[in-house]
Amino acid sequence: MPSYTPPLRDMQFVIHEVFNVVDELKQIPKHADIDADTINAVLEEGGKFAAEVTFPLNASGDAEGCTLDNTTHAVTTPKGFKEAYAQYVEGGWAALGCDPEYGGQGLPFVVNTLFYEMLNSANQAWTMYPGLTHGAYAALEAHGTPEQKATYLPKMTSGEWTGTMCLTEPHCGTDLGLMRTKAEPQADGTYKITGNKIFISAGEHDMAENIIHLVLARLPDAPPGIKGISLFIVPKFHVNKDGSVGERNGIYCSGLEHKMGIKASATCQMTLEGAVGTMVGQPNKGMQGMFVMMNAARLGVGNQSLGLTEVAYQNALAYAKDRIQMRSLTGPKAKDQPADPIIVHPDVRKMLLTAKAYAEGGRALEAFCAMLLEKEHHHPDEKVRKDSGDLLALLTPIAKAFLTDNGHIATNACMQVFGGHGFIKEWGMEQYVRDNRINMIYEGTNTIQSLDLLGRKVLSNNGATLRKFGKLVAQLVAEEGVNEKMAEFVNPIAYLGDQMTKFTTEIGFKGFQNPDEVGAAAVDYLRVAGHLVFGYFFARMAQVALRKIAEGNQDPFYQAKLQTARFYFAKLFPETATAMRTARTGSKVLMDTDLALA
């Protein structure tokens, strides 16, 4: 019963009018010939694929789920998934952002990011099968040998083979230093790998010819902890010298997790029994390669919640315009009907606008991160590469945690708009809530992301990277500080920007004396930082909208953008005051609670 329309107009606004990505991309030699028409055409066709091919499989896939044959260890995906994936491969979508050296189309990362937003709106569970391949591709491209790249990347680029990341184990969760999977060196330079992995998304399925697992394991003489982990390529099927698929390798699915959401995505327990693998990178330095994949996945998870926020909003908005209940508090609005549409009620509008604002802010953040990734890897200026990498490192935990927390808020709000019908499966809203819930957990829980932001990305360099983002805020404030029409958008971020310096210094000083202070403040800190980032983007979006209106543009899109920005600053941005206050209460009220938690 749900519907989905790709938000192409807002995507074009963000990338062309706010970020001017074509001009930015032309500074990068490989994208010197890119133009807006090409980007728009690709996104339009990508939106059609998402809406017409994968979206119709979302509810049925959730109801059917995946099945495991315990005898053969084969996993069958829901009806239509395999055929949709074949269309994805045939259409060249797998190769969109990949290097032409391996058969890719070489389009900018931002195009692939926006395409995947639409796929996530349409069907997050299906999208996880090809989505993880991009992270595995990136890790191999960065750390693989020429032979490994030649063997695996062309097939992963085409989509004929998919990829996974096999990290955690039943006993260790996020603490990968505790992992026990062993890798025994062989005379031919390969390794025999034995162990058990859990929570492996797309670890086994029937959609592709081969699955390329990137597996973390320990060498016999490895030092303890995280410094003793190596990374290995372990294909489902051995690859012959001519590139063809050979015999089955000793890695198989030994169980499927029964989950709250994303039921059509195969979340596998993987058993390795002497599986043959080859090392990626250097011994005991496997986390270097895995972090490439993990950081790509963290941006991808934020994009998943962005997609769910958008589709939940679209359906809640349509329902609120159609559903009649009670009368407006200021008098009847639909006088020809026995009651008014519920969209006339203030709190219904608050829920809808919350989802809309979190979708539009999230879209700007994901597009901005994609451009930073592009510049970090390909810009000819070394300083631009360095600054882009630093900013991306700062924003990655925010993109993962802030967007997924917001997705939780937004999908629940949209379900609430439906009232009792939102709780009923046939309307589709409860699936968006269930599917989003995992996004706050995997690829490092949002608490882990918060600790990463505050501890590693901010305090470890005394706020130097945070100040780089602060310069962007200050630049915008300087540009528009005397513009009265921009005051309602720039004053809040100017004030918060000033507060962040004092706030960060205070938390850092307390953390130096007692590390638990950092742990106690981190989640609140990330919420504050997330709103500073969103506030900056909403101010930039308002800046463009005001200019267009001043030029005489009558498109109601720009007035709508201003209304959304005003709502964001009035109703959502003030969370920062509460979050800073709770962060400052410190760790004592949490840690001196032995009796309360006895």
C-alpha positions in Angstrom: 0.0 0.0 0.0 2.9 2.5 0.5 4.2 4.5 -2.5 7.5 6.2 -3.3 8.5 9.1 -5.6 12.2 9.8 -6.0 13.0 13.3 -4.6 14.8 14.4 -7.7 14.0 18.1 -7.3 15.5 18.3 -3.9 18.5 16.3 -4.9 19.2 18.7 -7.8 18.7 21.7 -5.5 21.3 20.3 -3.1 24.0 19.3 -5.5 23.6 22.0 -8.2 22.3 25.1 -6.4 23.8 24.7 -2.9 27.0 22.8 -3.5 27.6 23.6 -7.2 29.1 20.2 -7.6 29.8 20.4 -11.3 32.1 23.4 -10.7 33.7 21.5 -7.8 34.2 18.4 -9.9 35.7 20.1 -12.8 38.7 20.9 -10.6 39.4 17.1 -10.6 40.9 15.9 -13.9 38.9 12.7 -14.1 35.7 14.6 -13.9 36.6 17.6 -16.1 33.9 16.7 -18.6 31.1 16.1 -16.2 27.9 18.2 -16.6 24.6 18.7 -14.8 22.5 17.1 -17.5 24.5 13.9 -17.3 24.1 13.7 -13.5 20.4 14.5 -13.7 19.8 11.9 -16.4 21.5 9.2 -14.4 19.6 10.1 -11.2 16.3 10.1 -13.1 16.9 6.6 -14.5 18.2 5.5 -11.1 15.0 6.7 -9.5 12.9 4.8 -12.0 14.9 1.6 -11.2 14.4 2.1 -7.5 10.7 2.9 -7.7 9.7 0.4 -10.4 12.0 -2.6 -9.8 13.0 -2.8 -6.1 10.2 -0.9 -4.3 7.5 -3.4 -5.3 9.5 -6.1 -3.6 9.9 -4.4 -0.2 6.8 -5.5 1.6 6.7 -9.0 0.0 10.4 -9.5 0.8 9.7 -8.5 4.4 6.9 -11.0 4.7 8.8 -13.9 3.0 12.3 -13.4 4.3 15.2 -15.6 3.5 15.4 -19.4 3.8 18.5 -21.5 4.6 18.9 -25.1 3.4 20.7 -26.7 6.3 22.0 -29.5 4.2 23.6 -27.5 1.4 24.0 -24.3 3.4 22.4 -22.3 0.5 20.3 -19.3 1.2 17.4 -18.4 -1.0 16.4 -14.7 -1.1 12.7 -13.7 -1.4 10.8 -14.0 -4.7 11.9 -11.4 -7.2 15.1 -10.4 -5.5 17.4 -12.4 -7.8 15.7 -11.1 -10.9 15.9 -7.5 -9.7 19.6 -8.0 -9.1 20.0 -9.3 -12.6 18.4 -6.1 -13.9 20.7 -4.0 -11.7 23.7 -5.7 -13.2 22.4 -5.6 -16.7 21.7 -1.9 -16.3 25.3 -1.2 -15.3 24.2 0.2 -11.9 26.9 -1.8 -10.0 29.6 0.0 -12.0 28.3 3.5 -11.5 31.1 5.0 -9.3 33.8 2.4 -10.0 37.1 3.0 -11.7 37.0 2.6 -15.5 40.3 0.6 -15.2 38.1 -2.3 -13.8 35.1 -1.7 -16.1 33.5 1.0 -14.1 31.7 4.1 -15.4 33.8 6.5 -13.3 30.9 8.7 -12.2 31.4 10.9 -9.1 30.8 9.4 -5.7 28.0 11.9 -5.1 25.9 10.4 -8.0 26.3 6.9 -6.5 25.3 8.3 -3.0 22.1 9.8 -4.3 21.3 6.7 -6.3 21.7 4.6 -3.1 19.5 6.9 -1.1 16.7 6.1 -3.6 17.5 2.4 -3.4 17.3 2.5 0.4 14.0 4.3 0.3 12.7 1.7 -2.1 14.0 -1.4 -0.4 16.8 -1.3 2.2 17.0 -5.0 2.6 17.5 -5.6 -1.1 20.0 -2.8 -1.3 22.3 -4.3 1.3 23.3 -7.1 -1.1 25.0 -4.9 -3.7 25.7 -2.1 -1.2 28.3 -3.9 0.9 30.2 -4.7 -2.3 31.2 -1.1 -2.7 33.0 -1.2 0.7 34.8 -4.4 -0.1 35.8 -2.9 -3.5 37.2 0.2 -1.8 39.3 -1.9 0.6 40.8 -4.0 -2.1 41.4 -1.0 -4.3 43.3 0.7 -1.5 45.2 -2.2 -0.1 45.1 -5.1 -2.6 48.0 -6.3 -4.7 47.9 -5.7 -8.4 47.1 -9.4 -8.9 44.2 -9.3 -6.3 42.8 -6.2 -8.0 42.9 -7.8 -11.4 41.3 -11.0 -10.1 38.4 -9.5 -8.1 37.7 -5.9 -8.9 36.4 -6.3 -12.5 33.8 -8.9 -11.4 32.8 -6.8 -8.3 32.5 -3.8 -10.6 30.2 -5.5 -12.9 28.2 -6.9 -10.1 28.8 -10.5 -11.1 30.4 -11.0 -7.7 29.3 -9.4 -4.5 31.4 -8.7 -1.3 31.0 -8.9 2.4 32.9 -7.8 5.5 33.4 -10.6 8.1 34.4 -8.9 11.3 32.7 -9.9 14.6 32.4 -13.1 16.4 29.9 -14.4 19.0 32.0 -13.5 22.0 33.5 -10.2 21.0 30.9 -7.8 19.5 32.6 -4.5 18.7 35.7 -5.4 20.6 37.5 -7.0 17.7 40.7 -7.4 19.7 39.0 -10.4 21.3 38.4 -12.3 18.1 39.7 -15.8 17.8 39.5 -16.8 14.1 42.9 -18.3 13.0 44.8 -18.1 9.8 47.5 -20.8 9.2 50.1 -20.0 6.5 50.5 -22.5 3.7 53.6 -23.3 1.6 52.0 -21.8 -1.5 51.5 -18.4 0.1 47.8 -18.9 1.0 46.3 -19.3 4.4 43.8 -21.8 5.9 41.3 -19.9 8.0 39.2 -21.4 10.7 36.6 -19.7 13.0 33.1 -18.4 13.3 31.7 -15.1 12.3 28.2 -13.6 13.1 26.0 -10.8 11.9 27.4 -11.1 8.3 25.1 -9.2 6.0 24.6 -10.8 2.6 27.1 -13.6 3.8 25.2 -16.1 1.6 22.6 -15.7 -1.1 21.5 -16.8 -4.6 21.8 -13.5 -6.4 25.4 -13.5 -7.7 27.9 -16.1 -9.1 30.4 -15.7 -6.3 30.7 -13.9 -2.9 34.1 -12.3 -2.0 34.4 -12.3 1.8 36.9 -10.0 3.5 37.7 -11.8 6.7 39.6 -10.7 9.8 41.8 -13.4 11.4 44.9 -14.0 13.5 48.2 -15.4 12.4 49.8 -18.0 14.8 52.4 -15.6 16.1 50.1 -12.5 16.1 50.4 -10.2 19.1 47.3 -9.9 21.3 44.5 -7.4 20.8 43.7 -5.2 17.8 47.4 -5.1 16.8 47.4 -8.7 15.9 44.6 -8.8 13.3 45.2 -9.5 9.6 42.8 -9.2 6.6 42.2 -11.9 4.1 40.2 -12.5 0.9 38.1 -15.6 1.2 35.9 -16.3 -1.8 32.9 -18.5 -1.6 34.1 -20.3 -4.6 37.8 -20.6 -5.5 38.8 -18.5 -8.5 40.7 -20.2 -11.3 43.7 -18.7 -13.0 41.6 -17.7 -15.9 39.2 -15.9 -13.6 36.4 -18.5 -13.8 34.7 -19.9 -10.7 36.1 -23.1 -9.4 35.4 -25.4 -6.5 33.6 -24.5 -3.3 35.7 -23.0 -0.5 35.5 -23.9 3.1 33.3 -21.0 4.2 29.5 -21.5 4.5 26.4 -20.2 6.2 25.6 -22.2 9.4 22.6 -20.2 10.5 20.4 -17.2 9.6 19.5 -14.6 12.3 15.8 -14.1 12.9 15.5 -10.3 13.2 13.2 -7.4 14.1 13.7 -5.8 10.6 15.5 -6.1 7.3 14.1 -9.6 7.2 14.8 -10.0 3.4 18.5 -9.3 4.0 20.4 -12.5 4.9 22.2 -11.9 8.2 24.4 -14.9 8.4 26.4 -16.9 10.9 29.4 -17.9 8.9 31.6 -20.9 9.7 35.1 -21.2 8.2 36.7 -24.7 8.2 40.1 -24.5 6.6 38.9 -22.0 4.1 41.6 -20.8 1.8 42.4 -17.1 1.7 45.0 -14.7 0.6 46.2 -11.8 2.7 45.3 -8.2 2.0 48.0 -5.7 3.0 50.6 -6.5 5.7 50.5 -9.1 8.5 48.9 -7.8 11.7 47.7 -4.6 9.9 44.3 -5.8 8.8 42.4 -3.0 10.4 43.9 -0.5 8.0 42.1 -2.2 5.1 39.0 -3.0 7.1 38.6 0.7 8.2 38.4 1.7 4.5 35.4 -0.6 4.3 34.0 0.3 7.6 34.1 4.0 7.0 32.4 3.5 3.6 29.8 1.4 5.4 29.2 4.0 8.0 28.3 6.6 5.4 26.2 4.0 3.8 24.3 3.2 7.0 23.5 6.9 7.4 22.2 6.9 3.8 20.0 3.9 4.7 18.2 5.9 7.4 18.0 8.9 5.1 16.2 6.8 2.6 13.8 5.4 5.2 13.1 8.9 6.5 12.2 10.2 3.1 9.9 7.3 2.1 8.2 7.4 5.6 7.7 11.1 5.2 6.1 10.8 1.8 3.6 8.3 2.9 2.7 10.1 6.1 2.2 13.3 4.2 -0.1 11.7 1.7 -2.1 10.0 4.6 -2.4 13.3 6.6 -3.9 15.1 3.6 -6.4 12.3 3.0 -7.4 11.1 6.5 -10.2 13.1 8.1 -10.4 13.3 11.9 -12.0 16.1 14.1 -12.0 19.7 13.3 -9.3 22.3 13.2 -9.0 24.2 16.5 -9.4 27.5 14.5 -12.6 26.3 12.8 -13.6 23.9 10.0 -11.3 23.9 7.0 -13.1 21.2 4.9 -16.6 22.5 5.3 -17.9 20.0 2.7 -16.8 17.1 4.8 -17.8 15.8 8.3 -14.2 16.4 9.6 -11.0 18.0 8.6 -7.9 16.3 7.1 -5.5 15.7 10.0 -2.8 17.8 8.4 -4.6 20.8 9.8 -3.6 19.8 13.4 -0.4 21.5 14.7 1.2 18.4 16.2 0.6 16.3 13.0 2.4 19.1 11.1 5.2 19.0 13.7 5.7 15.2 13.1 5.6 15.7 9.3 8.0 18.6 9.3 10.4 16.8 11.7 10.7 14.0 9.1 11.0 16.4 6.2 13.7 18.5 7.9 15.7 15.4 8.9 15.5 14.1 5.4 16.6 17.4 3.8 19.4 18.0 6.3 20.6 14.4 5.9 20.6 14.6 2.1 22.8 17.7 2.3 25.2 16.0 4.7 25.5 12.8 2.7 26.1 14.7 -0.6 28.7 16.9 1.2 30.5 13.8 2.5 30.5 12.3 -0.9 32.1 15.4 -2.4 34.7 15.3 0.4 35.5 11.7 -0.4 35.9 12.6 -4.0 38.3 15.5 -3.2 40.3 13.4 -0.7 41.1 10.8 -3.2 41.3 12.7 -6.5 41.8 16.4 -6.1 45.2 17.6 -7.6 45.9 20.0 -4.7 47.5 18.2 -1.7 46.1 20.6 0.8 42.6 20.2 -0.5 43.0 16.4 -0.2 44.3 16.7 3.4 41.5 19.1 4.5 38.8 17.1 2.8 40.1 13.9 4.5 40.1 15.6 7.9 36.6 17.0 7.5 35.3 13.6 6.2 36.8 11.9 9.3 35.0 14.3 11.5 31.7 14.0 9.7 31.6 10.3 9.2 30.5 9.4 12.8 27.9 12.2 12.6 26.6 10.9 9.3 26.2 7.4 10.8 24.9 8.2 14.2 22.9 11.5 13.8 21.2 10.3 10.6 20.2 7.0 12.1 19.0 8.5 15.4 17.0 11.0 13.3 15.7 8.2 11.2 14.4 6.5 14.4 12.7 9.7 15.4 11.3 10.4 12.0 10.0 6.9 11.1 8.3 6.6 14.5 6.7 10.1 14.0 5.5 9.1 10.6 4.0 5.9 12.0 2.3 8.0 14.6 0.7 10.2 11.9 -1.2 7.1 10.8 -2.6 6.5 14.3 -3.7 2.9 14.8 -3.3 2.2 11.1 0.4 2.9 11.5 0.7 -0.2 13.7 -0.9 -2.4 11.1 1.4 -4.2 8.7 -0.6 -3.5 5.5 0.1 0.2 5.6 3.9 -0.4 5.5 4.9 2.2 8.2 5.8 -0.3 10.9 8.3 -1.9 8.5 10.2 1.4 8.1 10.4 1.6 11.9 11.7 -2.0 12.2 14.1 -1.7 9.3 15.6 1.5 10.6 16.2 0.2 14.1 19.3 -1.9 13.1 20.9 1.2 11.5 21.6 2.6 15.0 23.4 -0.6 16.0 25.5 -2.1 13.3 28.8 -0.7 11.8 29.6 0.5 15.3 26.7 1.4 17.6 25.9 5.1 17.9 27.6 5.2 21.2 30.8 3.9 19.6 30.3 6.6 16.9 29.9 9.3 19.6 33.1 8.1 21.4 34.9 8.1 18.1 33.8 11.7 17.4 34.6 13.2 20.7 37.6 11.1 21.7 39.4 10.5 18.4 38.2 13.1 16.0 38.0 16.1 18.4 39.9 15.8 21.6 42.8 13.8 20.2 44.0 16.8 18.2 42.7 19.5 20.6 39.8 20.4 18.4 41.9 21.2 15.3 39.5 19.3 12.9 36.5 20.7 14.6 37.9 24.2 14.0 38.1 23.4 10.3 34.4 22.9 10.2 34.0 26.0 12.4 35.7 28.0 9.7 33.0 27.0 7.2 30.4 28.2 9.7 32.3 31.5 10.4 32.7 32.1 6.6 28.9 31.8 6.1 28.2 34.1 9.1 30.7 36.6 7.7 29.0 36.5 4.3 25.5 37.0 5.7 26.0 38.7 9.0 24.5 42.0 7.9 21.7 40.5 5.9 18.5 40.9 8.0 16.7 38.2 6.1 19.4 35.6 6.9 19.5 36.6 10.6 17.1 33.8 11.7 19.3 31.2 10.0 22.9 32.4 10.8 22.5 33.8 14.3 21.7 30.3 15.8 24.8 28.7 14.2 27.0 31.6 15.0 26.0 31.4 18.7 26.3 27.6 18.8 29.7 27.8 17.0 31.0 30.0 19.8 29.5 27.8 22.5 31.1 24.7 21.0 34.6 25.9 21.7 33.9 26.4 25.4 31.8 23.2 25.6 34.5 21.1 24.0 37.3 22.5 26.1 35.2 21.9 29.3 34.5 18.2 28.4 38.1 17.7 27.4 39.5 19.1 30.7 37.1 16.9 32.7 38.0 13.9 30.6 41.7 14.4 31.2 41.0 14.1 34.9 38.5 11.2 34.6 38.0 9.4 31.2 34.5 8.4 32.2 33.5 12.0 31.7 34.1 11.6 28.0 32.0 8.4 27.9 29.2 10.2 29.8 29.2 13.2 27.5 29.8 11.6 24.1 26.3 10.8 23.0 25.0 14.3 23.9 28.0 15.8 22.3 27.3 14.2 19.0 23.7 15.4 19.0 25.1 19.0 19.5 27.7 18.6 16.8 25.0 17.1 14.5 22.8 20.1 14.9 25.7 22.4 14.2 26.3 20.6 11.0 22.6 20.5 10.0 22.2 24.2 11.0 25.1 25.1 8.7 23.5 23.2 5.8 20.0 24.7 6.4 21.5 28.1 6.5 23.2 27.5 3.2 19.9 26.2 1.7 18.0 29.2 3.0 20.7 31.5 1.5 20.1 30.0 -1.9 16.3 30.1 -1.6 16.3 33.8 -0.5 18.5 34.7 -3.5 16.2 32.9 -5.9 13.2 34.6 -4.5 14.9 38.0 -4.6 15.6 37.3 -8.3 11.9 36.9 -8.9 11.8 33.2 -9.1 8.2 32.1 -8.4 8.8 28.4 -7.9 7.1 27.5 -4.6 9.9 25.1 -3.9 12.0 28.0 -2.5 9.4 29.3 -0.2 8.8 25.7 1.0 12.6 25.4 1.7 12.5 28.5 3.8 9.5 27.2 5.8 11.3 24.0 6.5 14.4 25.8 7.6 12.4 28.0 9.9 10.8 25.0 11.5 14.1 23.3 11.9 15.7 26.2 13.7 12.6 26.8 15.9 11.7 23.2 16.9 14.7 20.9 16.4 17.8 23.0 16.7 17.1 24.0 20.3 17.8 20.4 21.4 21.4 21.6 21.6 20.7 23.5 24.8 19.3 20.4 26.5 22.1 18.2 25.2 24.8 20.5 26.4 23.2 20.8 29.8 22.9 17.0 30.2 26.5 16.5 29.0 27.7 18.9 31.6 26.1 16.9 34.5 29.1 14.6 34.2 29.6 10.9 35.0 29.0 10.8 38.7 25.2 10.4 38.4 25.9 7.5 36.1 28.8 5.7 37.8 27.9 6.2 41.4 24.8 4.0 41.0 25.9 0.5 42.3 22.9 0.3 44.6 20.4 1.5 41.9 21.8 -1.2 39.5 22.2 -4.0 42.1 
